[in-house]
Amino acid sequence: MHPFLHSFGRRPLARCCTALLAGLVGPPLLAATPMADPAAALATCRAQAETSARLRCYDAIPLANAATGTHWSGRNSNESFEVTTHGGARLLIEHRDAILVGSIKDAGGTLLQNLHLAGPGELPVTLAEPGTYIVTISATGAWSARLEEGR
């Protein structure tokens, strides 16, 4: 008998499958909502004795960028996304190919600015007023955008 299966006793296959299913269908260790206290979430996960449970716990911690929406990216695509800011922000768009075009509109759909970048480089866009903006980017190759508040 294989040493791994031997560790499950007299009915190794049944006990191994039961252990695997318990890990797959068991209750989630953390809710998939933004954590008010990231240190507490990490401590909760660190306290998990079993390796796979600990990993599931860490994977369930939402990332700050996912919760706040401050980073976007695409490749050979036409993408639209919302940017919400308190004002005094900068949207930094980075492009690594030949052509990037797009637009920034207010929440009502009014065009505020056309975007164009020929070749690789950075395109900083000032978002001085608080509010929600709709950004559309069409580009060849890879691009990314990140919101920098307080600029």
Secondary structure, DSSP 8 states (H G I E B T S, - for coil): --HHHHTTTTSHHHHHHHHHHHHHHS--SS-SS--S-HHHHHHHHHT--SHHHHHHHHHHS--HHHHHT-EEEEEEEEEEEEEEESSSEEEEEEE-SSEEEEEEEETT--EEEEEEEESSEEEEEEE-S-EEEEEEEEEEEEEEEEEE---
